[in-house]
Amino acid sequence: MKTIILIRHAKSCWDIVTDDKSRPLSRRGIKDAHLVSNAILSYLPKKFIVWSSTAVRAKQTAIIFGQNMDINLDCIVYNDELYTFDEYDLLKVIKKCKNEHNTLILFGHNDAITNFVNKFGNESFENIPTSGSVIMKFSIDNWEDICKGKIQLTIFPRDLKNNEHKYA
């Protein structure tokens, strides 16, 4: 059994003139990242690996989650290949995960996250929101064999503000 926890980076700040990869989080993004990261704590397994895109907004989101989840921040693996908006490129990166790891927490970008969830999950979403987290389980022993999985839980900022989680 393999589990992926896909987390879309928090809302970024568009007030700063910079290239896409260097765009930081907005104030709302920071607040939402704290909100979701605190809500996801009780759903984390004891062992997992954490990967993040190298974009500033994804790295900042991973750091906020890491701090709130008591993760050694030096253990977050930053991978430039995760700076992708394509679900097939995202799949290629996921398939590189070593099989000794049963749970992968991944911080990335849309449209890759939404399209990956829609392609490999058992339900469909118009859009995984910023700071949105989707926990998916796959009945496989090898990351190379990713196929249809089951969405176990979604945690979106708006649901926490309305005090609702969506359990599968």
VMD Tcl script that builds the backbone (N, CA, C; Angstrom):
set m [mol new atoms 504]
animate dup $m
set s [atomselect $m all]
$s set {name element resname resid chain x y z} {
  {N N MET 1 A 0.851 -1.187 0.000}
  {CA C MET 1 A 0.000 0.000 0.000}
  {C C MET 1 A 0.890 1.241 0.000}
  {N N LYS 2 A 0.607 2.164 -0.903}
  {CA C LYS 2 A 1.339 3.432 -0.988}
  {C C LYS 2 A 0.342 4.572 -0.798}
  {N N THR 3 A 0.797 5.632 -0.159}
  {CA C THR 3 A -0.034 6.804 0.096}
  {C C THR 3 A 0.687 8.049 -0.400}
  {N N ILE 4 A -0.066 8.896 -1.078}
  {CA C ILE 4 A 0.452 10.205 -1.484}
  {C C ILE 4 A -0.411 11.262 -0.816}
  {N N ILE 5 A 0.252 12.219 -0.198}
  {CA C ILE 5 A -0.437 13.394 0.333}
  {C C ILE 5 A -0.011 14.551 -0.560}
  {N N LEU 6 A -0.919 14.939 -1.450}
  {CA C LEU 6 A -0.649 16.031 -2.389}
  {C C LEU 6 A -1.109 17.336 -1.765}
  {N N ILE 7 A -0.215 18.309 -1.740}
  {CA C ILE 7 A -0.546 19.608 -1.165}
  {C C ILE 7 A -0.204 20.690 -2.196}
  {N N ARG 8 A -1.229 21.411 -2.599}
  {CA C ARG 8 A -0.995 22.531 -3.514}
  {C C ARG 8 A -0.422 23.681 -2.698}
  {N N HIS 9 A 0.587 24.341 -3.244}
  {CA C HIS 9 A 1.195 25.457 -2.511}
  {C C HIS 9 A 0.131 26.462 -2.096}
  {N N ALA 10 A 0.414 27.197 -1.045}
  {CA C ALA 10 A -0.514 28.208 -0.538}
  {C C ALA 10 A -0.603 29.380 -1.522}
  {N N LYS 11 A -1.590 30.221 -1.300}
  {CA C LYS 11 A -1.843 31.372 -2.194}
  {C C LYS 11 A -0.613 32.266 -2.256}
  {N N SER 12 A -0.241 32.600 -3.475}
  {CA C SER 12 A 0.955 33.434 -3.666}
  {C C SER 12 A 0.594 34.908 -3.773}
  {N N CYS 13 A 1.603 35.728 -3.625}
  {CA C CYS 13 A 1.462 37.183 -3.658}
  {C C CYS 13 A 1.751 37.680 -5.070}
  {N N TRP 14 A 0.802 38.389 -5.627}
  {CA C TRP 14 A 0.954 38.935 -6.975}
  {C C TRP 14 A 1.339 40.413 -6.943}
  {N N ASP 15 A 1.503 40.984 -5.749}
  {CA C ASP 15 A 1.846 42.407 -5.622}
  {C C ASP 15 A 3.315 42.684 -5.906}
  {N N ILE 16 A 4.125 41.650 -5.871}
  {CA C ILE 16 A 5.572 41.808 -6.076}
  {C C ILE 16 A 5.887 41.474 -7.535}
  {N N VAL 17 A 6.663 42.343 -8.150}
  {CA C VAL 17 A 7.066 42.095 -9.535}
  {C C VAL 17 A 8.281 41.172 -9.513}
  {N N THR 18 A 8.066 39.941 -9.970}
  {CA C THR 18 A 9.133 38.940 -9.970}
  {C C THR 18 A 8.779 37.850 -10.982}
  {N N ASP 19 A 9.723 36.974 -11.241}
  {CA C ASP 19 A 9.423 35.853 -12.129}
  {C C ASP 19 A 8.561 34.840 -11.372}
  {N N ASP 20 A 7.908 33.963 -12.101}
  {CA C ASP 20 A 6.953 33.018 -11.515}
  {C C ASP 20 A 7.568 32.156 -10.419}
  {N N LYS 21 A 8.762 31.681 -10.652}
  {CA C LYS 21 A 9.389 30.755 -9.698}
  {C C LYS 21 A 9.755 31.437 -8.372}
  {N N SER 22 A 9.936 32.740 -8.400}
  {CA C SER 22 A 10.369 33.485 -7.207}
  {C C SER 22 A 9.214 34.102 -6.422}
  {N N ARG 23 A 7.988 33.911 -6.875}
  {CA C ARG 23 A 6.845 34.541 -6.218}
  {C C ARG 23 A 6.616 33.953 -4.831}
  {N N PRO 24 A 6.552 34.815 -3.794}
  {CA C PRO 24 A 6.356 34.329 -2.416}
  {C C PRO 24 A 4.868 34.163 -2.084}
  {N N LEU 25 A 4.606 33.727 -0.866}
  {CA C LEU 25 A 3.236 33.573 -0.381}
  {C C LEU 25 A 2.633 34.921 0.003}
  {N N SER 26 A 1.326 34.983 -0.097}
  {CA C SER 26 A 0.581 36.146 0.390}
  {C C SER 26 A 0.278 35.943 1.874}
  {N N ARG 27 A -0.231 36.986 2.522}
  {CA C ARG 27 A -0.619 36.858 3.939}
  {C C ARG 27 A -1.698 35.778 4.090}
  {N N ARG 28 A -2.679 35.810 3.196}
  {CA C ARG 28 A -3.740 34.799 3.243}
  {C C ARG 28 A -3.157 33.403 3.041}
  {N N GLY 29 A -2.202 33.280 2.134}
  {CA C GLY 29 A -1.567 31.994 1.894}
  {C C GLY 29 A -0.894 31.451 3.145}
  {N N ILE 30 A -0.199 32.314 3.847}
  {CA C ILE 30 A 0.478 31.913 5.091}
  {C C ILE 30 A -0.546 31.436 6.117}
  {N N LYS 31 A -1.641 32.196 6.278}
  {CA C LYS 31 A -2.681 31.815 7.246}
  {C C LYS 31 A -3.325 30.481 6.867}
  {N N ASP 32 A -3.639 30.317 5.577}
  {CA C ASP 32 A -4.272 29.073 5.131}
  {C C ASP 32 A -3.337 27.873 5.293}
  {N N ALA 33 A -2.047 28.075 5.024}
  {CA C ALA 33 A -1.075 26.979 5.187}
  {C C ALA 33 A -1.013 26.532 6.648}
  {N N HIS 34 A -1.041 27.479 7.570}
  {CA C HIS 34 A -1.052 27.123 8.998}
  {C C HIS 34 A -2.342 26.375 9.350}
  {N N LEU 35 A -3.457 26.854 8.844}
  {CA C LEU 35 A -4.757 26.250 9.125}
  {C C LEU 35 A -4.803 24.792 8.668}
  {N N VAL 36 A -4.420 24.545 7.421}
  {CA C VAL 36 A -4.488 23.185 6.866}
  {C C VAL 36 A -3.435 22.284 7.498}
  {N N SER 37 A -2.230 22.805 7.706}
  {CA C SER 37 A -1.172 21.961 8.273}
  {C C SER 37 A -1.522 21.506 9.686}
  {N N ASN 38 A -2.193 22.333 10.448}
  {CA C ASN 38 A -2.618 21.914 11.788}
  {C C ASN 38 A -3.739 20.881 11.715}
  {N N ALA 39 A -4.599 21.000 10.707}
  {CA C ALA 39 A -5.714 20.055 10.565}
  {C C ALA 39 A -5.257 18.683 10.088}
  {N N ILE 40 A -4.179 18.626 9.342}
  {CA C ILE 40 A -3.732 17.364 8.748}
  {C C ILE 40 A -2.914 16.503 9.722}
  {N N LEU 41 A -2.472 17.098 10.806}
  {CA C LEU 41 A -1.586 16.412 11.765}
  {C C LEU 41 A -2.066 15.021 12.167}
  {N N SER 42 A -3.317 14.896 12.526}
  {CA C SER 42 A -3.813 13.619 13.054}
  {C C SER 42 A -3.949 12.543 11.972}
  {N N TYR 43 A -3.760 12.909 10.710}
  {CA C TYR 43 A -3.887 11.946 9.616}
  {C C TYR 43 A -2.539 11.464 9.082}
  {N N LEU 44 A -1.462 11.951 9.669}
  {CA C LEU 44 A -0.133 11.585 9.185}
  {C C LEU 44 A 0.319 10.249 9.765}
  {N N PRO 45 A 0.939 9.423 8.932}
  {CA C PRO 45 A 1.529 8.185 9.464}
  {C C PRO 45 A 2.811 8.529 10.225}
  {N N LYS 46 A 3.387 7.547 10.871}
  {CA C LYS 46 A 4.624 7.784 11.631}
  {C C LYS 46 A 5.813 8.056 10.722}
  {N N LYS 47 A 5.830 7.420 9.548}
  {CA C LYS 47 A 6.972 7.564 8.641}
  {C C LYS 47 A 6.496 8.059 7.277}
  {N N PHE 48 A 7.245 8.996 6.728}
  {CA C PHE 48 A 6.938 9.524 5.399}
  {C C PHE 48 A 8.154 10.277 4.879}
  {N N ILE 49 A 8.118 10.576 3.591}
  {CA C ILE 49 A 9.157 11.390 2.965}
  {C C ILE 49 A 8.454 12.638 2.424}
  {N N VAL 50 A 9.158 13.773 2.431}
  {CA C VAL 50 A 8.568 15.044 1.999}
  {C C VAL 50 A 9.361 15.599 0.827}
  {N N TRP 51 A 8.636 15.872 -0.265}
  {CA C TRP 51 A 9.225 16.476 -1.459}
  {C C TRP 51 A 8.499 17.783 -1.764}
  {N N SER 52 A 9.258 18.738 -2.302}
  {CA C SER 52 A 8.666 20.020 -2.680}
  {C C SER 52 A 9.263 20.537 -3.974}
  {N N SER 53 A 8.440 21.249 -4.705}
  {CA C SER 53 A 8.922 22.019 -5.847}
  {C C SER 53 A 9.934 23.045 -5.344}
  {N N THR 54 A 10.785 23.508 -6.226}
  {CA C THR 54 A 11.785 24.518 -5.872}
  {C C THR 54 A 11.251 25.945 -5.996}
  {N N ALA 55 A 10.021 26.120 -6.442}
  {CA C ALA 55 A 9.438 27.463 -6.495}
  {C C ALA 55 A 9.307 27.999 -5.072}
  {N N VAL 56 A 9.548 29.294 -4.897}
  {CA C VAL 56 A 9.549 29.904 -3.562}
  {C C VAL 56 A 8.234 29.642 -2.835}
  {N N ARG 57 A 7.104 29.800 -3.515}
  {CA C ARG 57 A 5.807 29.626 -2.847}
  {C C ARG 57 A 5.592 28.186 -2.368}
  {N N ALA 58 A 6.091 27.210 -3.109}
  {CA C ALA 58 A 5.982 25.803 -2.682}
  {C C ALA 58 A 6.930 25.532 -1.516}
  {N N LYS 59 A 8.143 26.062 -1.601}
  {CA C LYS 59 A 9.110 25.872 -0.506}
  {C C LYS 59 A 8.598 26.501 0.783}
  {N N GLN 60 A 8.038 27.712 0.682}
  {CA C GLN 60 A 7.516 28.371 1.885}
  {C C GLN 60 A 6.342 27.580 2.473}
  {N N THR 61 A 5.496 27.033 1.615}
  {CA C THR 61 A 4.376 26.210 2.087}
  {C C THR 61 A 4.905 24.959 2.787}
  {N N ALA 62 A 5.891 24.310 2.186}
  {CA C ALA 62 A 6.480 23.103 2.785}
  {C C ALA 62 A 7.099 23.416 4.147}
  {N N ILE 63 A 7.722 24.553 4.270}
  {CA C ILE 63 A 8.346 24.938 5.548}
  {C C ILE 63 A 7.278 25.170 6.619}
  {N N ILE 64 A 6.196 25.872 6.261}
  {CA C ILE 64 A 5.114 26.092 7.236}
  {C C ILE 64 A 4.530 24.750 7.688}
  {N N PHE 65 A 4.205 23.883 6.732}
  {CA C PHE 65 A 3.675 22.567 7.082}
  {C C PHE 65 A 4.697 21.807 7.926}
  {N N GLY 66 A 5.953 21.842 7.511}
  {CA C GLY 66 A 7.004 21.133 8.224}
  {C C GLY 66 A 7.132 21.579 9.671}
  {N N GLN 67 A 7.091 22.880 9.890}
  {CA C GLN 67 A 7.188 23.397 11.253}
  {C C GLN 67 A 5.997 22.943 12.092}
  {N N ASN 68 A 4.805 23.031 11.529}
  {CA C ASN 68 A 3.605 22.655 12.280}
  {C C ASN 68 A 3.474 21.149 12.466}
  {N N MET 69 A 4.098 20.371 11.577}
  {CA C MET 69 A 4.045 18.915 11.682}
  {C C MET 69 A 5.290 18.362 12.371}
  {N N ASP 70 A 6.110 19.258 12.905}
  {CA C ASP 70 A 7.321 18.883 13.639}
  {C C ASP 70 A 8.263 18.016 12.797}
  {N N ILE 71 A 8.439 18.417 11.540}
  {CA C ILE 71 A 9.350 17.729 10.625}
  {C C ILE 71 A 10.693 18.455 10.658}
  {N N ASN 72 A 11.764 17.697 10.669}
  {CA C ASN 72 A 13.086 18.291 10.531}
  {C C ASN 72 A 13.145 18.912 9.131}
  {N N LEU 73 A 13.248 20.225 9.055}
  {CA C LEU 73 A 13.184 20.924 7.766}
  {C C LEU 73 A 14.320 20.537 6.835}
  {N N ASP 74 A 15.422 20.041 7.388}
  {CA C ASP 74 A 16.531 19.580 6.557}
  {C C ASP 74 A 16.179 18.301 5.796}
  {N N CYS 75 A 15.090 17.649 6.190}
  {CA C CYS 75 A 14.680 16.398 5.535}
  {C C CYS 75 A 13.758 16.630 4.337}
  {N N ILE 76 A 13.340 17.862 4.117}
  {CA C ILE 76 A 12.502 18.157 2.945}
  {C C ILE 76 A 13.396 18.127 1.712}
  {N N VAL 77 A 12.985 17.343 0.725}
  {CA C VAL 77 A 13.747 17.220 -0.524}
  {C C VAL 77 A 13.143 18.182 -1.542}
  {N N TYR 78 A 13.947 19.138 -1.990}
  {CA C TYR 78 A 13.501 20.096 -3.004}
  {C C TYR 78 A 13.945 19.594 -4.366}
  {N N ASN 79 A 12.982 19.491 -5.274}
  {CA C ASN 79 A 13.243 18.898 -6.577}
  {C C ASN 79 A 12.692 19.816 -7.666}
  {N N ASP 80 A 13.568 20.274 -8.534}
  {CA C ASP 80 A 13.168 21.177 -9.608}
  {C C ASP 80 A 12.170 20.533 -10.568}
  {N N GLU 81 A 12.178 19.204 -10.656}
  {CA C GLU 81 A 11.229 18.511 -11.530}
  {C C GLU 81 A 9.779 18.665 -11.041}
  {N N LEU 82 A 9.605 19.009 -9.767}
  {CA C LEU 82 A 8.257 19.214 -9.231}
  {C C LEU 82 A 7.705 20.600 -9.564}
  {N N TYR 83 A 8.546 21.448 -10.145}
  {CA C TYR 83 A 8.064 22.735 -10.649}
  {C C TYR 83 A 7.445 22.454 -12.017}
  {N N THR 84 A 6.283 21.819 -11.979}
  {CA C THR 84 A 5.579 21.430 -13.196}
  {C C THR 84 A 4.096 21.689 -13.016}
  {N N PHE 85 A 3.432 21.910 -14.130}
  {CA C PHE 85 A 1.998 22.149 -14.133}
  {C C PHE 85 A 1.289 21.024 -14.891}
  {N N ASP 86 A 2.037 19.967 -15.191}
  {CA C ASP 86 A 1.549 18.849 -15.995}
  {C C ASP 86 A 1.502 17.574 -15.156}
  {N N GLU 87 A 0.347 16.921 -15.149}
  {CA C GLU 87 A 0.177 15.720 -14.320}
  {C C GLU 87 A 1.046 14.555 -14.768}
  {N N TYR 88 A 1.375 14.491 -16.029}
  {CA C TYR 88 A 2.226 13.390 -16.501}
  {C C TYR 88 A 3.675 13.580 -16.061}
  {N N ASP 89 A 4.128 14.833 -16.048}
  {CA C ASP 89 A 5.463 15.114 -15.506}
  {C C ASP 89 A 5.487 14.833 -14.003}
  {N N LEU 90 A 4.410 15.185 -13.322}
  {CA C LEU 90 A 4.305 14.907 -11.886}
  {C C LEU 90 A 4.338 13.399 -11.642}
  {N N LEU 91 A 3.627 12.643 -12.447}
  {CA C LEU 91 A 3.620 11.184 -12.327}
  {C C LEU 91 A 5.029 10.615 -12.499}
  {N N LYS 92 A 5.774 11.114 -13.469}
  {CA C LYS 92 A 7.150 10.640 -13.698}
  {C C LYS 92 A 8.009 10.833 -12.456}
  {N N VAL 93 A 7.835 11.958 -11.772}
  {CA C VAL 93 A 8.618 12.237 -10.554}
  {C C VAL 93 A 8.189 11.296 -9.433}
  {N N ILE 94 A 6.895 11.115 -9.251}
  {CA C ILE 94 A 6.376 10.238 -8.190}
  {C C ILE 94 A 6.889 8.814 -8.380}
  {N N LYS 95 A 6.934 8.361 -9.617}
  {CA C LYS 95 A 7.398 7.003 -9.900}
  {C C LYS 95 A 8.863 6.793 -9.508}
  {N N LYS 96 A 9.608 7.859 -9.282}
  {CA C LYS 96 A 11.013 7.764 -8.877}
  {C C LYS 96 A 11.176 7.572 -7.366}
  {N N CYS 97 A 10.082 7.643 -6.624}
  {CA C CYS 97 A 10.163 7.470 -5.171}
  {C C CYS 97 A 10.634 6.050 -4.864}
  {N N LYS 98 A 11.536 5.933 -3.918}
  {CA C LYS 98 A 12.034 4.611 -3.529}
  {C C LYS 98 A 10.927 3.836 -2.823}
  {N N ASN 99 A 10.843 2.567 -3.115}
  {CA C ASN 99 A 9.774 1.736 -2.568}
  {C C ASN 99 A 9.864 1.520 -1.062}
  {N N GLU 100 A 10.990 1.849 -0.466}
  {CA C GLU 100 A 11.101 1.754 0.994}
  {C C GLU 100 A 10.198 2.783 1.680}
  {N N HIS 101 A 9.774 3.791 0.933}
  {CA C HIS 101 A 8.873 4.831 1.467}
  {C C HIS 101 A 7.450 4.491 1.062}
  {N N ASN 102 A 6.587 4.334 2.056}
  {CA C ASN 102 A 5.194 4.022 1.767}
  {C C ASN 102 A 4.313 5.257 1.670}
  {N N THR 103 A 4.780 6.374 2.236}
  {CA C THR 103 A 4.008 7.611 2.189}
  {C C THR 103 A 4.886 8.741 1.685}
  {N N LEU 104 A 4.376 9.446 0.678}
  {CA C LEU 104 A 5.045 10.588 0.080}
  {C C LEU 104 A 4.166 11.814 0.267}
  {N N ILE 105 A 4.720 12.838 0.927}
  {CA C ILE 105 A 4.049 14.132 1.026}
  {C C ILE 105 A 4.691 15.020 -0.033}
  {N N LEU 106 A 3.859 15.589 -0.903}
  {CA C LEU 106 A 4.377 16.313 -2.054}
  {C C LEU 106 A 3.738 17.697 -2.157}
  {N N PHE 107 A 4.579 18.730 -2.220}
  {CA C PHE 107 A 4.126 20.111 -2.381}
  {C C PHE 107 A 4.358 20.529 -3.819}
  {N N GLY 108 A 3.269 20.880 -4.513}
  {CA C GLY 108 A 3.400 21.198 -5.923}
  {C C GLY 108 A 2.422 22.248 -6.394}
  {N N HIS 109 A 2.125 22.188 -7.686}
  {CA C HIS 109 A 1.411 23.257 -8.384}
  {C C HIS 109 A 0.203 22.728 -9.140}
  {N N ASN 110 A -0.703 23.644 -9.423}
  {CA C ASN 110 A -1.792 23.364 -10.348}
  {C C ASN 110 A -1.318 23.742 -11.734}
  {N N ASP 111 A -1.776 23.133 -12.713}
  {CA C ASP 111 A -2.848 22.185 -12.911}
  {C C ASP 111 A -2.410 20.748 -12.636}
  {N N ALA 112 A -1.142 20.540 -12.379}
  {CA C ALA 112 A -0.630 19.179 -12.174}
  {C C ALA 112 A -1.360 18.465 -11.038}
  {N N ILE 113 A -1.563 19.142 -9.917}
  {CA C ILE 113 A -2.188 18.486 -8.752}
  {C C ILE 113 A -3.641 18.121 -9.051}
  {N N THR 114 A -4.433 19.078 -9.503}
  {CA C THR 114 A -5.846 18.789 -9.781}
  {C C THR 114 A -5.976 17.691 -10.831}
  {N N ASN 115 A -5.224 17.789 -11.897}
  {CA C ASN 115 A -5.320 16.794 -12.971}
  {C C ASN 115 A -4.839 15.420 -12.525}
  {N N PHE 116 A -3.806 15.365 -11.675}
  {CA C PHE 116 A -3.335 14.085 -11.141}
  {C C PHE 116 A -4.436 13.439 -10.287}
  {N N VAL 117 A -5.021 14.232 -9.395}
  {CA C VAL 117 A -6.093 13.720 -8.522}
  {C C VAL 117 A -7.259 13.222 -9.366}
  {N N ASN 118 A -7.643 13.979 -10.389}
  {CA C ASN 118 A -8.774 13.590 -11.233}
  {C C ASN 118 A -8.472 12.338 -12.060}
  {N N LYS 119 A -7.233 12.193 -12.499}
  {CA C LYS 119 A -6.858 11.039 -13.327}
  {C C LYS 119 A -6.712 9.768 -12.488}
  {N N PHE 120 A -6.101 9.883 -11.311}
  {CA C PHE 120 A -5.773 8.701 -10.519}
  {C C PHE 120 A -6.658 8.504 -9.291}
  {N N GLY 121 A -7.511 9.460 -9.004}
  {CA C GLY 121 A -8.413 9.334 -7.859}
  {C C GLY 121 A -9.747 8.755 -8.261}
  {N N ASN 122 A -10.606 8.570 -7.284}
  {CA C ASN 122 A -11.921 7.992 -7.525}
  {C C ASN 122 A -13.025 9.049 -7.501}
  {N N GLU 123 A -12.653 10.312 -7.468}
  {CA C GLU 123 A -13.605 11.397 -7.611}
  {C C GLU 123 A -12.931 12.528 -8.366}
  {N N SER 124 A -13.746 13.477 -8.797}
  {CA C SER 124 A -13.226 14.545 -9.641}
  {C C SER 124 A -13.458 15.902 -8.979}
  {N N PHE 125 A -12.500 16.796 -9.189}
  {CA C PHE 125 A -12.569 18.141 -8.630}
  {C C PHE 125 A -12.346 19.147 -9.746}
  {N N GLU 126 A -13.109 20.215 -9.711}
  {CA C GLU 126 A -12.888 21.291 -10.682}
  {C C GLU 126 A -11.524 21.925 -10.436}
  {N N ASN 127 A -11.165 22.058 -9.162}
  {CA C ASN 127 A -9.919 22.722 -8.807}
  {C C ASN 127 A -9.540 22.372 -7.375}
  {N N ILE 128 A -8.318 21.894 -7.166}
  {CA C ILE 128 A -7.799 21.747 -5.803}
  {C C ILE 128 A -7.312 23.146 -5.410}
  {N N PRO 129 A -7.872 23.726 -4.361}
  {CA C PRO 129 A -7.523 25.110 -4.026}
  {C C PRO 129 A -6.109 25.228 -3.445}
  {N N THR 130 A -5.606 26.441 -3.421}
  {CA C THR 130 A -4.313 26.689 -2.785}
  {C C THR 130 A -4.401 26.235 -1.330}
  {N N SER 131 A -3.327 25.640 -0.845}
  {CA C SER 131 A -3.224 25.002 0.482}
  {C C SER 131 A -4.081 23.746 0.598}
  {N N GLY 132 A -4.777 23.380 -0.462}
  {CA C GLY 132 A -5.606 22.182 -0.435}
  {C C GLY 132 A -4.749 20.925 -0.350}
  {N N SER 133 A -5.209 19.968 0.441}
  {CA C SER 133 A -4.494 18.708 0.640}
  {C C SER 133 A -5.407 17.545 0.302}
  {N N VAL 134 A -4.848 16.586 -0.437}
  {CA C VAL 134 A -5.597 15.397 -0.827}
  {C C VAL 134 A -4.757 14.181 -0.452}
  {N N ILE 135 A -5.336 13.294 0.355}
  {CA C ILE 135 A -4.666 12.057 0.731}
  {C C ILE 135 A -5.242 10.940 -0.125}
  {N N MET 136 A -4.345 10.292 -0.895}
  {CA C MET 136 A -4.753 9.216 -1.803}
  {C C MET 136 A -4.005 7.943 -1.448}
  {N N LYS 137 A -4.720 6.832 -1.453}
  {CA C LYS 137 A -4.107 5.517 -1.205}
  {C C LYS 137 A -4.165 4.696 -2.478}
  {N N PHE 138 A -3.091 3.938 -2.686}
  {CA C PHE 138 A -2.965 3.086 -3.861}
  {C C PHE 138 A -2.649 1.660 -3.408}
  {N N SER 139 A -3.343 0.700 -3.945}
  {CA C SER 139 A -3.119 -0.714 -3.609}
  {C C SER 139 A -1.961 -1.254 -4.451}
  {N N ILE 140 A -0.779 -0.752 -4.193}
  {CA C ILE 140 A 0.432 -1.157 -4.919}
  {C C ILE 140 A 1.570 -1.291 -3.927}
  {N N ASP 141 A 2.614 -2.008 -4.320}
  {CA C ASP 141 A 3.827 -2.118 -3.506}
  {C C ASP 141 A 4.984 -1.356 -4.139}
  {N N ASN 142 A 4.806 -0.961 -5.387}
  {CA C ASN 142 A 5.875 -0.330 -6.158}
  {C C ASN 142 A 5.345 0.977 -6.746}
  {N N TRP 143 A 6.053 2.079 -6.470}
  {CA C TRP 143 A 5.623 3.391 -6.973}
  {C C TRP 143 A 5.497 3.404 -8.498}
  {N N GLU 144 A 6.275 2.594 -9.174}
  {CA C GLU 144 A 6.218 2.515 -10.644}
  {C C GLU 144 A 4.846 2.062 -11.142}
  {N N ASP 145 A 4.096 1.368 -10.274}
  {CA C ASP 145 A 2.833 0.755 -10.682}
  {C C ASP 145 A 1.610 1.617 -10.389}
  {N N ILE 146 A 1.795 2.903 -10.195}
  {CA C ILE 146 A 0.666 3.782 -9.854}
  {C C ILE 146 A -0.462 3.603 -10.871}
  {N N CYS 147 A -1.649 3.386 -10.333}
  {CA C CYS 147 A -2.856 3.267 -11.146}
  {C C CYS 147 A -3.974 3.930 -10.341}
  {N N LYS 148 A -5.201 3.600 -10.616}
  {CA C LYS 148 A -6.309 4.218 -9.888}
  {C C LYS 148 A -6.169 3.990 -8.389}
  {N N GLY 149 A -6.325 5.074 -7.648}
  {CA C GLY 149 A -6.278 5.005 -6.202}
  {C C GLY 149 A -7.594 5.469 -5.612}
  {N N LYS 150 A -7.594 5.572 -4.301}
  {CA C LYS 150 A -8.804 6.003 -3.597}
  {C C LYS 150 A -8.472 7.231 -2.761}
  {N N ILE 151 A -9.270 8.249 -2.909}
  {CA C ILE 151 A -9.099 9.451 -2.100}
  {C C ILE 151 A -9.620 9.151 -0.704}
  {N N GLN 152 A -8.749 9.309 0.278}
  {CA C GLN 152 A -9.113 9.034 1.666}
  {C C GLN 152 A -9.656 10.277 2.367}
  {N N LEU 153 A -9.104 11.430 1.992}
  {CA C LEU 153 A -9.454 12.649 2.716}
  {C C LEU 153 A -9.048 13.856 1.892}
  {N N THR 154 A -9.882 14.878 1.907}
  {CA C THR 154 A -9.489 16.181 1.376}
  {C C THR 154 A -9.601 17.183 2.514}
  {N N ILE 155 A -8.628 18.070 2.576}
  {CA C ILE 155 A -8.664 19.165 3.547}
  {C C ILE 155 A -8.400 20.443 2.767}
  {N N PHE 156 A -9.441 21.276 2.664}
  {CA C PHE 156 A -9.348 22.534 1.942}
  {C C PHE 156 A -9.580 23.673 2.938}
  {N N PRO 157 A -8.871 24.792 2.763}
  {CA C PRO 157 A -9.026 25.913 3.702}
  {C C PRO 157 A -10.481 26.341 3.902}
  {N N ARG 158 A -11.248 26.420 2.826}
  {CA C ARG 158 A -12.643 26.884 2.949}
  {C C ARG 158 A -13.464 25.953 3.836}
  {N N ASP 159 A -13.170 24.648 3.789}
  {CA C ASP 159 A -13.903 23.691 4.616}
  {C C ASP 159 A -13.556 23.864 6.087}
  {N N LEU 160 A -12.299 24.185 6.355}
  {CA C LEU 160 A -11.888 24.400 7.746}
  {C C LEU 160 A -12.501 25.694 8.288}
  {N N LYS 161 A -12.604 26.675 7.420}
  {CA C LYS 161 A -13.229 27.938 7.841}
  {C C LYS 161 A -14.716 27.728 8.083}
  {N N ASN 162 A -15.316 26.746 7.372}
  {CA C ASN 162 A -16.726 26.381 7.569}
  {C C ASN 162 A -16.864 25.201 8.515}
  {N N ASN 163 A -15.711 24.718 9.017}
  {CA C ASN 163 A -15.643 23.603 9.972}
  {C C ASN 163 A -16.147 22.277 9.371}
  {N N GLU 164 A -15.741 21.993 8.115}
  {CA C GLU 164 A -16.117 20.727 7.463}
  {C C GLU 164 A -14.870 20.087 6.868}
  {N N HIS 165 A -14.746 18.771 6.958}
  {CA C HIS 165 A -13.739 17.986 6.234}
  {C C HIS 165 A -14.519 17.069 5.312}
  {N N LYS 166 A -13.898 16.619 4.254}
  {CA C LYS 166 A -14.545 15.636 3.387}
  {C C LYS 166 A -13.803 14.322 3.513}
  {N N TYR 167 A -14.441 13.348 4.131}
  {CA C TYR 167 A -13.862 12.025 4.311}
  {C C TYR 167 A -14.411 11.099 3.247}
  {N N ALA 168 A -13.554 10.235 2.745}
  {CA C ALA 168 A -14.021 9.250 1.763}
  {C C ALA 168 A -14.402 7.972 2.465}
}
mol reanalyze $m
mol bondsrecalc $m
mol representation Tube
mol addrep $m
